[in-house]
Every structure is written in structure tokens, then in C-alpha cells.
Amino acid sequence: MAKEDNEDSSSSLHSSTSTAAEMSYEKQTPGDWPLEAPYRSKYMDVDSPTGSESERHDSFPTLGPTISRPGPSRPRPHRFHTGAGSSELQTGEKLTRVTSSLSRMSSRQATEMEADLRRHISEHGKVRHSGELLEGNVIVDLGNGEEEVIIVDWAPDDPDNPFNWSNWRKYSILLVAVFITFACTVSISSTSILATWGTEYFGVGRNTFLLQLTLPLVSIAFAPLLLAPLSEVFGRNMIYQVTSIINAILFIPQVWSKNHDGVLVCRWFQGIAQSVGNSMVGGTVADMFLPAGRGVAMGVFTLMIFLGQGVGIPAMAWSGQELGMKWTYGIQAIAAVVSIGLNLLFLRETRSDVLLSRRAKKLTAKTGKKHLCAADLQKKSIASILSVSLIRPLQFLFTEPIVTALSLWIGFAWACVFLGGSSIILIFESYGFDAAQAGTFELTLAIGAFLGFASQQHQEYLYGRAARKNNGRAPPEARLYWAAYGGLMFPLGLYVSAWTGQPEVCHWAVPAVALCFSYWGVYCMYCGVFTYLADAYETYSSSAQASHSFARNILGAVFPLFARSMYIKMGYPEASTLVASLALALAAAPIALLFYGKSLRKRSKITSALCKDE
């Protein structure tokens, strides 16, 4: 930490790169800021400084009504109104009265309060500590009466701000994080094909063996409700490190034991550890990449999810057939150990609020003056944090129309991907292929993913064009152009594969090509949803993604249990047609958001506060 500058040094007014609104890095010049005097947040009233012009230069500009005081005095700190109710503005010697404490604020009020405060600090804070931090004095009631604190935020060029890290550092962290995703996806998705040999290996029925898929997916659905929001408070790196070790340890009994009940217990807890690869990596991307560069990074993340299935399933199929079940678990265990080493070498904390909070604590210890970041004002007891962490994602799922619609849409599509683990094998076995050969057709998923990744570059072009039309900051809906196309490609590809995937009708290459296009559509859908939620919910992106991950994994856990019987009883073409028709109906979700997304976000309790920056 650099040595603190003298208190009377001249201040420079800069924009902040805070995660709450990702303010003016790419958006506005100082004159364009919406916080021009006179300004009053319903949570913040600011006194006018008094005294000489030199004193005023080193203090905050007037944001509220001028309050006259006789004679020069030191600049007064800002009184930060933290109550839910309105306060009466007093003139003369009296200042704004704080009517209630932070502990009484709702989640929406806390979100608005933090956004307002960060806007204010970014516009009027002093640059101190050798240009590292923006600071502003605030009077706030933290629950024990009013006290004066110093709020810190990032200076624009701070090298410790994750947005300012080098691309090499960002992508090294990203690639290590998505390797977790890849390895976990292989472990989960390969269960369907391994049922071919696993039933005999463990001496159980097919549906009983498939509980190795269902149980971890259910735990993956619930675990992010706790882990992802906690990562927003305590940081992501610690959770990555601990869960990777747990994941590796739980492979030991799977390699050496034939007790299927014991393996199921391991798979349940392993799902909790593996959930970070699904729900937390999107938050890591939002931590490090501004919207202009976020699409490519999110594309890499999505690509690795699809490769985990498209490459992992054929690899495990051939391992199961040629090497046996023990080696299928052993190979996955080796990958888990490699992941631990990579995590220790490359992963570092990326959560901006956590890094700022740590800095504030160091400054408090160093100066004796209480320093906080804006997010610290929301911190409550552990019990309260856990309560909010568990409730917020489910609350988003049932009260945020955007999250609800996208969760059902992508959840159904993702369940169909898992359903394909059974249906694709059945379809291509009818052409005379054995189980491993039929499983190789899951490579269509990988091919579709590469096509999707290529089309994502055009999506980024469209996003950049939208940004140029909107003063450098595109609306989140600009992330959904290719997702809308994908929503149509997915069912159309299923229709073609349904009626051409018959030996007496077409060569096997025809349904295989159709599946490539279908999975291309799913990739575009998946990537679009992740980037959209990251942009629309910003600070709470992990909670929004945990909501849609919940729906996605619950549906993915259930579909494989009835897929085989449905295809056998209905017939392959008829079953695929039913799935395609449902997918086509749900494709209306992204198209509707392209037209009505902004109005929906303005009505949202969470995103309405963030819409102020558009």
C-alpha cells in the first residue's frame, strides 16, 4: 500500500470503475454525469461547503441546497441518509436528519443506496494514496448511532482493480476457472453413456445408476443458492480453492469402491463442490471484463461447458468400453488433481467489493480512521447474510420476470442436451453402431459449440454497434440478437433430425448435421443468457445466474430419467418432435426481451436502480 498523501493536497475528480454501475469507463465525460447540482438522492443529502475558495477546491462541490454558516470552517462531511422514509431538509445550522439505520433497509433500498453513493464518490471524491483510491467523508448510522467514516472506491487507473488487469492475467484466471467447468461437466454428463457398462459393474438397474447424474445435478441446483451469493460477500477465490479439493477427494471412493450407495453419497456432495463451475464463473467474468470485452470471455466459458459434454462423453464412452469403469473415474480424478494445482498457481480474488473492503481495513489499521467501501454499508450479521443469500436467488426466480422467462427457456434447452445423452445413442444405435461409436456422435455438440463461438464474434460486432449508438454503453438486450436466432435454430434442427434419423429414410450424416445446427442454437442461447444477466444485474449477477442455474439443473436432472422410455414408447421421430415443439414455443422469450426488455428492467426491484446509468 502506497504512503498516504497529505490531507490538504489538491484533489482530482475522476470517474469510478465500480461494479455497481460500471460507470464512466466507456460511457460519459464528467459534464455528462447525471449527478449535476442540485442533486439529491433519496438516501443522501449533501451539505454545501463553506469558507474560502481554496478550501472549497479541496472539498466536495455543492450537491444540495446551500446552507449558510458564518465564517470559514473545515469542509463538513456528507450526511448520508440511510432510511427508508423521507427526511425533512433543515436550513441554517441544522443538517439532514438521519431517520433510520442501514439495518432497516430493504434489499432494493440497499442496492439504490450503494449505487448512489458510488456515483457520488466517483464524481466528487478525492484521489489519495498515490492515486490509488477515491475517498469521500460520510456521516452514516451503521446501527450504533451516527459516525463519520471514509468511503473508498477505485481510482480510474488503479492496477489492482480487476478491470485494469492485463489481458494475460485476466485470461489466465479465466482459463483456469473454465477448466473447473470443463472437468465438472465431463463428470456429470458422461453418466448417461456410462450406464451401458455401469449397471453391470455395480449390479444395479439403469435408472438406479442414472442417480449418479440426477443427485449431483440436484445438489448443483441448490448449492449456488448459498455459494454464489456468499462469493459476492466473501470473495470467490476461497470458494474455488476449497471446493476443488473436496471434489478431488470425493473421487477416491468412486475409483476404489463398488458400493453404489456410497458412490451416490459421494456424487451428491461432489455436486455441491462442482456447482462453482456452473454458477460462479459467470460472476468471475463480470468481475474482470467490462461489457465491451465481456462477450468473448463469456463465449470461452460457454464453449468449455459444451466441450465438456461434446468431447467428454465420447472420451468416457471409449474409456468405459476399452478400459473399464474404474478408469473412467480415475481419469476424472486425475483431472481434478490437475485443477487443484492450476487453481493454486493462477486463481486470485477478482471480486471488486471484496478487494476494496480489504484495502479499507488496511487503511483503517494504518490511519486509525474508519475506512469502508460502499458495499460494506450493506454488511450485516452472518445469519442475515445467509438468509439473504438463500432467499435472493429464489426470489429472483419467482419475482423477476426476466429471470423467470430466461430460466425456463434455457433450462428446457439444457435439459434437452442431457436428454440427448440417451436419445442420440438410441438413434445412432439403430444404424448399427455400438455404444461407444454412437456416443461419439456427441461430438455434434462440440461442433455446434465451435460454430456458436464463431457466430459470437458477430454478436460482439452487433453489441459494439449498439454501444456506439448509446454513448458507449449498449443496453443488455443487445446481447440477445444471436440468442434469438439460436432459439429458432434449436427446434428447427431437432425437427430435421427427428424425421431424418432413421436408417430407412436418410444416411446417418443427415441427422448428425442437423444436430450440429441444433446445438449451435443452444450455444447462442446459453451464451446470450449469461452475458445478458451479467449486464442486466451487474453486482448481483451471480444471484441471477444461480436462479437460472437452479432451473437448468433441476430440469437436467429429471429429463434423463424418462428419456429412454419416452423415445422407446413414443417412437424416435415423435418424441423428438414433441421436444422441438416445446422449444419453439419457448423461443418467444428472447424475442420479447429485445422489444420490451428495458421496460421490464425499469419495473424490476433490482435492475431499476442500475437502469439509471443508461
C-alpha positions as CSV (number, residue, x, y, z in Angstrom):
1,M,0.0,0.0,0.0
2,A,1.4,3.3,-1.0
3,K,2.0,6.0,1.5
4,E,-1.0,8.2,2.2
5,D,-0.9,11.7,0.6
6,N,-1.2,14.8,2.7
7,E,-4.7,15.7,3.6
8,D,-4.5,19.1,2.1
9,S,-3.2,18.1,-1.3
10,S,-5.2,19.2,-4.4
11,S,-7.9,16.7,-5.4
12,S,-8.7,15.4,-8.9
13,L,-12.1,14.4,-9.8
14,H,-12.3,11.1,-11.6
15,S,-14.8,8.5,-12.7
16,S,-15.1,5.3,-10.8
17,T,-14.9,1.8,-12.2
18,S,-17.2,0.4,-9.5
19,T,-19.0,-2.9,-10.2
20,A,-22.3,-1.5,-9.1
21,A,-22.8,0.6,-12.2
22,E,-19.5,0.2,-14.1
23,M,-19.7,3.8,-14.5
24,S,-17.8,6.1,-16.9
25,Y,-15.0,3.9,-18.1
26,E,-16.7,3.8,-21.5
27,K,-19.7,5.9,-21.0
28,Q,-19.6,9.6,-20.3
29,T,-17.4,12.6,-19.8
30,P,-17.6,14.5,-16.5
31,G,-20.0,17.0,-17.9
32,D,-22.5,14.3,-18.9
33,W,-22.9,12.9,-15.5
34,P,-26.4,12.7,-14.2
35,L,-25.4,13.9,-10.7
36,E,-25.2,17.6,-11.5
37,A,-26.2,20.1,-8.8
38,P,-28.7,20.5,-7.5
39,Y,-28.9,16.7,-6.8
40,R,-30.4,14.8,-4.0
41,S,-30.6,11.0,-3.7
42,K,-33.5,9.9,-1.5
43,Y,-30.8,8.2,0.6
44,M,-28.2,11.0,0.5
45,D,-28.3,14.8,1.3
46,V,-25.1,16.8,0.9
47,D,-24.1,20.0,2.7
48,S,-22.6,22.9,0.8
49,P,-19.0,23.5,1.9
50,T,-18.2,26.9,3.3
51,G,-15.1,29.0,3.7
52,S,-12.6,30.3,1.2
53,E,-12.4,29.3,-2.5
54,S,-9.2,27.4,-1.7
55,E,-11.0,25.5,1.0
56,R,-13.8,24.8,-1.4
57,H,-11.4,23.5,-4.1
58,D,-10.3,20.7,-1.7
59,S,-13.8,19.8,-0.6
60,F,-16.9,18.3,-2.3
61,P,-18.9,20.5,-4.6
62,T,-22.4,21.6,-3.7
63,L,-25.0,18.9,-4.5
64,G,-27.8,20.1,-2.3
65,P,-29.2,23.4,-1.2
66,T,-26.7,25.9,0.1
67,I,-26.6,26.2,3.9
68,S,-25.2,29.5,5.2
69,R,-22.7,29.5,8.0
70,P,-20.8,32.4,9.4
71,G,-17.0,32.4,9.0
72,P,-14.7,29.8,7.4
73,S,-14.7,26.3,8.7
74,R,-13.4,22.9,7.6
75,P,-15.5,21.2,5.0
76,R,-18.3,19.3,6.6
77,P,-18.5,15.6,5.8
78,H,-21.5,14.3,3.9
79,R,-24.6,13.2,5.8
80,F,-25.7,10.0,4.1
81,H,-29.4,9.4,4.6
82,T,-29.9,5.7,5.0
83,G,-33.6,5.5,6.0
84,A,-36.5,4.1,4.1
85,G,-38.7,7.1,4.9
86,S,-38.3,10.6,3.8
87,S,-36.3,13.2,5.8
88,E,-37.1,16.9,6.3
89,L,-34.4,19.2,5.0
90,Q,-33.4,21.7,7.6
91,T,-31.7,25.0,6.8
92,G,-29.5,27.3,8.8
93,E,-27.2,25.4,11.2
94,K,-29.2,22.2,11.1
95,L,-28.4,19.4,8.7
96,T,-30.3,16.5,7.3
97,R,-31.7,14.3,10.0
98,V,-31.0,10.5,9.6
99,T,-34.3,8.9,10.4
100,S,-33.3,5.2,10.4
101,S,-30.2,2.9,10.2
102,L,-28.8,0.7,7.5
103,S,-30.1,-2.4,9.3
104,R,-33.7,-1.3,8.5
105,M,-33.1,-1.0,4.7
106,S,-34.7,-3.4,2.3
107,S,-32.6,-5.2,-0.4
108,R,-33.8,-2.7,-3.1
109,Q,-33.1,0.3,-0.9
110,A,-29.6,-1.0,-0.1
111,T,-28.9,-1.5,-3.9
112,E,-30.1,2.0,-4.7
113,M,-28.1,3.5,-1.8
114,E,-24.9,1.8,-2.8
115,A,-25.3,2.9,-6.5
116,D,-26.0,6.5,-5.4
117,L,-23.0,6.6,-3.1
118,R,-20.6,5.2,-5.7
119,R,-21.8,7.7,-8.2
120,H,-21.2,10.5,-5.8
121,I,-17.7,9.3,-4.8
122,S,-16.7,8.8,-8.4
123,E,-17.8,12.3,-9.3
124,H,-16.6,14.2,-6.2
125,G,-14.2,12.0,-4.3
126,K,-10.5,12.9,-3.7
127,V,-7.8,10.9,-5.2
128,R,-5.4,9.8,-2.4
129,H,-2.8,7.2,-1.5
130,S,-0.6,8.0,-4.5
131,G,-3.5,8.0,-6.9
132,E,-4.7,4.6,-5.9
133,L,-8.1,5.4,-4.3
134,L,-11.0,7.8,-4.4
135,E,-12.2,8.9,-0.9
136,G,-15.1,10.8,0.5
137,N,-16.2,11.5,4.1
138,V,-19.7,10.4,5.0
139,I,-21.8,10.5,8.2
140,V,-23.7,7.3,8.5
141,D,-25.7,5.3,11.0
142,L,-24.4,1.8,11.0
143,G,-26.7,0.7,13.8
144,N,-24.9,2.3,16.7
145,G,-25.6,5.9,16.1
146,E,-24.1,8.4,13.7
147,E,-20.4,8.2,13.0
148,E,-18.0,9.7,10.4
149,V,-16.4,7.2,8.0
150,I,-14.3,7.5,4.9
151,I,-15.8,5.7,1.8
152,V,-13.2,4.4,-0.6
153,D,-13.6,3.4,-4.3
154,W,-11.3,2.7,-7.2
155,A,-9.4,5.5,-8.9
156,P,-9.6,5.1,-12.7
157,D,-6.1,3.7,-13.4
158,D,-5.6,1.6,-10.3
159,P,-3.7,-1.5,-11.4
160,D,-5.3,-3.6,-8.6
161,N,-8.8,-3.0,-10.0
162,P,-9.7,-6.2,-11.8
163,F,-11.0,-4.2,-14.8
164,N,-7.5,-2.8,-15.2
165,W,-5.6,-6.1,-15.1
166,S,-3.6,-7.1,-18.2
167,N,-5.4,-9.4,-20.7
168,W,-2.8,-12.1,-19.9
169,R,-3.7,-12.1,-16.3
170,K,-7.5,-11.9,-17.0
171,Y,-7.4,-14.8,-19.4
172,S,-5.1,-17.0,-17.3
173,I,-7.6,-16.7,-14.5
174,L,-10.5,-17.3,-16.9
175,L,-9.0,-20.4,-18.5
176,V,-8.2,-22.0,-15.1
177,A,-11.7,-21.2,-13.9
178,V,-13.3,-22.7,-17.1
179,F,-11.1,-25.8,-16.7
180,I,-13.1,-26.4,-13.5
181,T,-16.2,-26.1,-15.6
182,F,-14.9,-28.5,-18.2
183,A,-13.9,-31.2,-15.8
184,C,-17.1,-31.0,-13.8
185,T,-19.2,-31.1,-17.0
186,V,-17.4,-34.3,-18.1
187,S,-18.1,-35.9,-14.7
188,I,-21.8,-35.2,-14.8
189,S,-22.7,-35.6,-18.4
190,S,-20.9,-38.8,-19.1
191,T,-23.1,-40.7,-16.7
192,S,-25.7,-41.5,-19.4
193,I,-23.3,-43.3,-21.7
194,L,-21.5,-45.0,-18.8
195,A,-24.8,-46.6,-17.8
196,T,-24.1,-49.1,-20.6
197,W,-21.3,-50.7,-18.5
198,G,-22.0,-49.2,-15.1
199,T,-25.2,-51.3,-14.5
200,E,-23.2,-54.5,-14.7
201,Y,-20.2,-53.1,-12.8
202,F,-22.3,-52.0,-9.8
203,G,-25.0,-54.7,-10.2
204,V,-27.9,-52.1,-10.3
205,G,-30.6,-51.2,-12.8
206,R,-30.3,-48.4,-15.3
207,N,-32.4,-45.8,-13.6
208,T,-30.6,-46.6,-10.3
209,F,-27.3,-46.0,-12.0
210,L,-28.6,-42.7,-13.5
211,L,-29.0,-41.4,-10.0
212,Q,-25.2,-40.7,-10.4
213,L,-26.4,-38.0,-12.8
214,T,-29.6,-36.9,-11.0
215,L,-28.2,-36.4,-7.5
216,P,-25.3,-34.2,-8.4
217,L,-27.4,-32.1,-10.7
218,V,-29.9,-31.6,-7.9
219,S,-27.2,-30.6,-5.5
220,I,-25.7,-28.3,-8.2
221,A,-29.1,-26.7,-8.5
222,F,-29.3,-25.9,-4.8
223,A,-25.7,-25.2,-3.8
224,P,-25.3,-22.0,-5.8
225,L,-28.2,-20.6,-3.8
226,L,-25.7,-20.4,-1.0
227,L,-22.3,-20.4,-2.6
228,A,-22.8,-17.9,-5.4
229,P,-24.2,-15.0,-3.2
230,L,-21.7,-15.8,-0.5
231,S,-19.0,-15.3,-3.1
232,E,-20.3,-11.7,-3.6
233,V,-19.7,-11.1,0.1
234,F,-16.6,-13.1,1.0
235,G,-14.9,-13.5,-2.4
236,R,-14.7,-16.2,-5.0
237,N,-11.1,-17.4,-4.7
238,M,-11.6,-19.1,-1.3
239,I,-14.6,-20.9,-2.6
240,Y,-12.8,-22.1,-5.7
241,Q,-9.9,-23.4,-3.8
242,V,-11.8,-25.3,-1.1
243,T,-14.4,-26.8,-3.4
244,S,-11.7,-28.1,-5.9
245,I,-10.0,-30.0,-3.0
246,I,-13.3,-31.5,-1.9
247,N,-14.2,-32.5,-5.4
248,A,-10.9,-34.4,-5.9
249,I,-11.1,-36.2,-2.5
250,L,-14.6,-37.5,-3.4
251,F,-13.3,-39.3,-6.4
252,I,-11.3,-41.7,-4.2
253,P,-14.2,-44.0,-3.2
254,Q,-15.6,-43.9,-6.7
255,V,-12.4,-45.3,-8.1
256,W,-11.9,-48.0,-5.5
257,S,-15.4,-49.0,-4.3
258,K,-18.2,-50.9,-5.9
259,N,-20.7,-49.9,-3.2
260,H,-23.2,-48.0,-5.3
261,D,-24.9,-46.4,-2.3
262,G,-21.6,-45.0,-1.1
263,V,-20.8,-43.7,-4.6
264,L,-24.2,-41.9,-4.7
265,V,-23.4,-40.2,-1.4
266,C,-20.1,-39.0,-2.9
267,R,-21.8,-37.8,-6.0
268,W,-24.3,-35.8,-4.0
269,F,-21.6,-33.9,-2.1
270,Q,-19.4,-33.7,-5.2
271,G,-22.3,-31.9,-7.0
272,I,-22.1,-29.2,-4.3
273,A,-18.4,-28.7,-4.9
274,Q,-18.8,-28.8,-8.7
275,S,-21.5,-26.2,-8.7
276,V,-19.0,-23.4,-8.7
277,G,-18.0,-24.4,-12.2
278,N,-21.6,-23.6,-13.4
279,S,-22.7,-20.7,-11.3
280,M,-19.6,-18.8,-10.2
281,V,-17.5,-18.5,-13.4
282,G,-20.0,-16.1,-14.9
283,G,-19.5,-13.8,-11.9
284,T,-15.8,-14.1,-12.3
285,V,-16.1,-12.9,-15.9
286,A,-18.3,-9.9,-14.8
287,D,-15.6,-9.1,-12.2
288,M,-12.8,-8.7,-14.7
289,F,-14.3,-7.7,-18.0
290,L,-16.2,-4.5,-18.9
291,P,-19.3,-5.0,-21.1
292,A,-17.3,-4.2,-24.3
293,G,-15.0,-7.2,-23.7
294,R,-17.3,-9.5,-21.7
295,G,-18.9,-11.3,-24.7
296,V,-15.7,-13.0,-25.8
297,A,-14.8,-14.1,-22.3
298,M,-18.3,-15.4,-21.7
299,G,-18.1,-17.2,-25.1
300,V,-15.0,-19.0,-23.8
301,F,-16.8,-20.1,-20.7
302,T,-19.8,-21.4,-22.7
303,L,-17.5,-23.1,-25.1
304,M,-15.9,-25.1,-22.3
305,I,-19.3,-26.2,-21.0
306,F,-20.2,-27.6,-24.4
307,L,-16.8,-29.2,-24.9
308,G,-17.1,-30.9,-21.6
309,Q,-20.1,-32.8,-23.0
310,G,-19.2,-32.9,-26.6
311,V,-15.7,-34.2,-26.0
312,G,-16.1,-35.7,-22.5
313,I,-18.9,-38.1,-23.4
314,P,-17.1,-39.7,-26.3
315,A,-13.9,-39.9,-24.3
316,M,-15.6,-41.6,-21.4
317,A,-17.6,-43.9,-23.7
318,W,-14.4,-45.3,-25.2
319,S,-12.7,-45.4,-21.8
320,G,-15.6,-47.4,-20.4
321,Q,-15.7,-49.8,-23.3
322,E,-11.9,-50.3,-23.6
323,L,-10.5,-49.7,-20.1
324,G,-13.4,-50.4,-17.8
325,M,-15.4,-48.3,-15.3
326,K,-12.6,-47.9,-12.7
327,W,-10.5,-46.0,-15.2
328,T,-13.4,-43.7,-16.2
329,Y,-13.5,-42.4,-12.6
330,G,-9.7,-42.5,-12.4
331,I,-9.2,-40.2,-15.4
332,Q,-11.7,-37.7,-13.9
333,A,-9.8,-37.9,-10.6
334,I,-6.5,-37.0,-12.3
335,A,-8.2,-34.0,-14.0
336,A,-9.5,-32.9,-10.6
337,V,-6.0,-33.0,-9.1
338,V,-4.6,-31.0,-12.0
339,S,-7.3,-28.5,-11.4
340,I,-6.2,-28.0,-7.8
341,G,-2.6,-27.2,-8.9
342,L,-3.8,-24.7,-11.5
343,N,-6.1,-23.0,-9.0
344,L,-3.3,-22.5,-6.5
345,L,-0.9,-21.2,-9.2
346,F,-3.2,-18.8,-11.1
347,L,-6.5,-18.1,-9.3
348,R,-6.7,-14.9,-7.3
349,E,-9.6,-12.9,-5.8
350,T,-11.5,-11.0,-8.5
351,R,-14.5,-9.6,-6.6
352,S,-14.0,-5.8,-6.7
353,D,-16.0,-5.2,-3.5
354,V,-14.0,-7.7,-1.6
355,L,-10.7,-6.2,-2.7
356,L,-11.9,-2.7,-1.8
357,S,-13.1,-3.9,1.6
358,R,-9.7,-5.5,2.3
359,R,-8.0,-2.2,1.4
360,A,-10.3,-0.2,3.6
361,K,-9.5,-2.5,6.5
362,K,-5.8,-1.9,5.9
363,L,-6.3,1.8,5.8
364,T,-8.3,1.8,9.0
365,A,-5.5,-0.1,10.8
366,K,-2.9,2.3,9.3
367,T,-4.6,5.6,9.8
368,G,-6.8,5.0,12.8
369,K,-9.7,6.4,10.8
370,K,-12.6,4.2,9.8
371,H,-12.5,3.3,6.1
372,L,-15.2,1.4,4.3
373,C,-16.2,0.7,0.8
374,A,-19.8,1.2,-0.4
375,A,-20.6,-2.5,-0.2
376,D,-19.5,-2.6,3.5
377,L,-22.5,-0.5,4.4
378,Q,-24.8,-3.4,3.4
379,K,-23.0,-6.0,5.5
380,K,-25.0,-7.4,8.4
381,S,-24.7,-10.4,10.7
382,I,-23.7,-13.8,9.3
383,A,-27.2,-15.1,9.9
384,S,-28.7,-12.2,8.0
385,I,-26.3,-12.7,5.1
386,L,-27.0,-16.4,4.9
387,S,-30.8,-15.7,5.0
388,V,-30.5,-13.2,2.1
389,S,-28.1,-15.5,0.2
390,L,-30.5,-18.4,0.3
391,I,-33.6,-16.3,-0.4
392,R,-32.4,-13.9,-3.1
393,P,-31.9,-16.3,-6.0
394,L,-35.2,-18.0,-5.4
395,Q,-36.7,-14.5,-5.1
396,F,-35.2,-13.6,-8.4
397,L,-36.6,-16.8,-10.0
398,F,-40.2,-16.1,-8.9
399,T,-40.4,-12.3,-8.8
400,E,-38.1,-11.1,-11.6
401,P,-40.0,-11.8,-14.9
402,I,-36.8,-11.6,-16.9
403,V,-35.0,-14.2,-14.8
404,T,-38.2,-16.4,-14.8
405,A,-38.6,-16.4,-18.5
406,L,-34.9,-16.9,-19.3
407,S,-34.6,-19.6,-16.7
408,L,-37.5,-21.7,-18.2
409,W,-36.2,-21.2,-21.7
410,I,-32.6,-22.1,-21.2
411,G,-33.5,-24.7,-18.5
412,F,-35.6,-26.6,-21.0
413,A,-32.9,-26.3,-23.7
414,W,-30.2,-27.6,-21.3
415,A,-32.4,-30.4,-20.2
416,C,-32.7,-31.4,-23.8
417,V,-28.9,-31.5,-24.1
418,F,-28.9,-34.1,-21.2
419,L,-31.8,-35.9,-22.8
420,G,-29.6,-36.2,-25.9
421,G,-27.2,-38.3,-23.9
422,S,-29.8,-41.1,-24.1
423,S,-31.7,-40.2,-27.3
424,I,-28.7,-39.8,-29.5
425,I,-27.3,-43.2,-28.5
426,L,-30.7,-44.8,-29.3
427,I,-31.0,-43.1,-32.7
428,F,-27.5,-44.0,-33.9
429,E,-27.5,-47.5,-32.4
430,S,-30.4,-48.1,-34.9
431,Y,-27.8,-47.5,-37.7
432,G,-25.8,-50.5,-36.3
433,F,-23.2,-48.6,-34.2
434,D,-22.1,-49.9,-30.9
435,A,-22.4,-47.8,-27.7
436,A,-19.0,-46.2,-27.9
437,Q,-19.5,-45.4,-31.6
438,A,-23.0,-44.0,-31.0
439,G,-21.6,-41.9,-28.1
440,T,-19.1,-40.4,-30.5
441,F,-21.9,-38.6,-32.2
442,E,-22.0,-36.3,-29.1
443,L,-19.2,-34.6,-31.0
444,T,-22.0,-32.8,-32.8
445,L,-22.3,-30.8,-29.6
446,A,-18.7,-29.7,-29.8
447,I,-19.0,-28.8,-33.5
448,G,-22.1,-26.8,-32.7
449,A,-20.2,-25.1,-29.9
450,F,-17.4,-24.0,-32.2
451,L,-19.9,-22.7,-34.7
452,G,-21.6,-20.8,-31.9
453,F,-18.3,-19.4,-30.7
454,A,-17.6,-18.1,-34.3
455,S,-21.0,-16.5,-34.5
456,Q,-20.4,-14.9,-31.1
457,Q,-17.8,-12.7,-32.8
458,H,-20.6,-11.3,-35.0
459,Q,-22.7,-10.9,-31.8
460,E,-19.9,-8.8,-30.4
461,Y,-19.9,-6.7,-33.5
462,L,-23.6,-6.1,-33.1
463,Y,-23.1,-5.3,-29.4
464,G,-20.3,-2.8,-30.3
465,R,-22.5,-1.1,-32.9
466,A,-25.3,-0.8,-30.3
467,A,-22.8,0.7,-27.8
468,R,-21.7,3.3,-30.3
469,K,-25.3,4.4,-30.7
470,N,-25.8,4.7,-27.0
471,N,-22.9,6.8,-25.9
472,G,-20.5,3.9,-25.4
473,R,-22.8,1.7,-23.3
474,A,-25.2,-0.7,-25.0
475,P,-28.3,-1.9,-23.3
476,P,-28.2,-5.5,-22.0
477,E,-30.7,-6.5,-24.7
478,A,-28.0,-6.0,-27.3
479,R,-26.6,-9.3,-26.0
480,L,-29.6,-11.3,-27.3
481,Y,-29.5,-10.9,-31.1
482,W,-27.9,-14.3,-31.7
483,A,-29.7,-15.8,-28.8
484,A,-33.0,-15.0,-30.6
485,Y,-31.6,-16.7,-33.7
486,G,-30.4,-19.6,-31.6
487,G,-33.9,-20.0,-30.1
488,L,-35.2,-20.8,-33.6
489,M,-32.2,-22.9,-34.8
490,F,-32.5,-25.2,-31.8
491,P,-36.1,-26.6,-32.5
492,L,-35.7,-26.5,-36.3
493,G,-32.6,-28.7,-36.1
494,L,-34.5,-31.1,-33.8
495,Y,-37.3,-31.3,-36.3
496,V,-34.9,-32.2,-39.1
497,S,-33.0,-34.8,-37.0
498,A,-36.3,-36.3,-35.8
499,W,-37.5,-37.3,-39.2
500,T,-34.2,-38.0,-41.0
501,G,-32.7,-40.0,-38.1
502,Q,-34.0,-43.3,-39.5
503,P,-31.8,-45.9,-41.4
504,E,-34.6,-46.4,-44.0
505,V,-35.0,-42.7,-44.6
506,C,-31.6,-41.0,-44.6
507,H,-27.9,-41.6,-44.2
508,W,-26.7,-41.1,-40.6
509,A,-24.8,-38.0,-41.7
510,V,-28.0,-36.0,-42.3
511,P,-29.3,-36.2,-38.7
512,A,-25.8,-35.6,-37.4
513,V,-25.5,-32.3,-39.4
514,A,-29.0,-31.3,-38.1
515,L,-27.9,-31.9,-34.6
516,C,-24.8,-29.6,-35.2
517,F,-27.2,-26.8,-36.1
518,S,-29.5,-27.5,-33.2
519,Y,-26.6,-27.4,-30.7
520,W,-25.3,-24.3,-32.4
521,G,-28.6,-22.7,-31.5
522,V,-28.3,-23.9,-27.9
523,Y,-24.8,-22.4,-27.6
524,C,-26.0,-19.0,-28.8
525,M,-28.9,-19.2,-26.3
526,Y,-26.7,-20.2,-23.4
527,C,-24.1,-17.5,-24.1
528,G,-26.7,-14.8,-24.6
529,V,-28.4,-15.6,-21.4
530,F,-25.2,-15.5,-19.3
531,T,-24.0,-12.2,-20.8
532,Y,-27.4,-10.6,-20.6
533,L,-27.8,-11.5,-16.9
534,A,-24.2,-10.3,-16.2
535,D,-25.0,-6.9,-17.8
536,A,-28.6,-6.5,-16.5
537,Y,-27.9,-7.5,-12.9
538,E,-24.2,-6.5,-12.6
539,T,-23.4,-6.6,-8.9
540,Y,-26.0,-9.3,-8.4
541,S,-25.1,-11.3,-11.5
542,S,-24.1,-14.4,-9.5
543,S,-27.5,-14.4,-7.8
544,A,-29.4,-14.1,-11.1
545,Q,-27.2,-16.8,-12.6
546,A,-27.8,-19.0,-9.6
547,S,-31.5,-18.6,-10.2
548,H,-31.3,-19.8,-13.8
549,S,-28.8,-22.4,-12.9
550,F,-31.3,-23.8,-10.4
551,A,-34.0,-24.2,-13.1
552,R,-31.5,-25.5,-15.6
553,N,-30.0,-28.2,-13.4
554,I,-33.3,-29.4,-11.9
555,L,-34.7,-29.9,-15.4
556,G,-31.5,-31.5,-16.5
557,A,-31.6,-33.9,-13.5
558,V,-35.1,-35.1,-14.3
559,F,-35.2,-35.4,-18.1
560,P,-32.7,-38.3,-18.5
561,L,-34.8,-40.4,-16.1
562,F,-37.6,-40.7,-18.6
563,A,-35.8,-40.0,-21.9
564,R,-35.1,-43.6,-22.8
565,S,-38.6,-44.9,-22.1
566,M,-40.2,-41.9,-23.8
567,Y,-38.3,-42.4,-27.0
568,I,-39.0,-46.2,-27.0
569,K,-42.7,-45.9,-26.3
570,M,-43.5,-42.8,-28.5
571,G,-41.0,-43.6,-31.2
572,Y,-37.9,-41.7,-32.0
573,P,-39.4,-39.2,-34.5
574,E,-42.5,-38.5,-32.5
575,A,-40.5,-37.9,-29.2
576,S,-38.1,-35.5,-30.9
577,T,-41.0,-33.6,-32.5
578,L,-42.6,-33.1,-29.1
579,V,-39.4,-31.7,-27.7
580,A,-38.8,-29.5,-30.7
581,S,-42.4,-28.1,-30.5
582,L,-42.0,-27.1,-26.8
583,A,-38.6,-25.5,-27.6
584,L,-40.2,-23.5,-30.5
585,A,-42.9,-22.1,-28.1
586,L,-40.3,-21.0,-25.5
587,A,-38.2,-19.3,-28.2
588,A,-40.5,-16.3,-27.8
589,A,-38.7,-15.3,-24.6
590,P,-35.5,-13.6,-26.1
591,I,-37.5,-12.1,-28.9
592,A,-39.9,-10.4,-26.4
593,L,-36.9,-9.1,-24.4
594,L,-35.4,-7.5,-27.5
595,F,-38.6,-5.4,-27.7
596,Y,-39.7,-5.0,-24.1
597,G,-36.5,-5.8,-22.1
598,K,-35.8,-2.2,-21.0
599,S,-39.3,-1.5,-19.7
600,L,-39.2,-4.8,-17.8
601,R,-35.9,-3.9,-16.2
602,K,-37.3,-0.5,-15.2
603,R,-40.0,-2.2,-13.3
604,S,-37.6,-4.6,-11.6
605,K,-36.8,-4.0,-7.9
606,I,-33.1,-4.7,-8.6
607,T,-32.4,-3.6,-12.2
608,S,-34.4,-0.3,-11.9
609,A,-31.5,1.1,-9.8
610,L,-29.0,0.1,-12.4
611,C,-31.1,1.5,-15.3
612,K,-30.3,5.0,-14.1
613,D,-26.9,4.6,-15.7
614,E,-28.3,4.1,-19.2
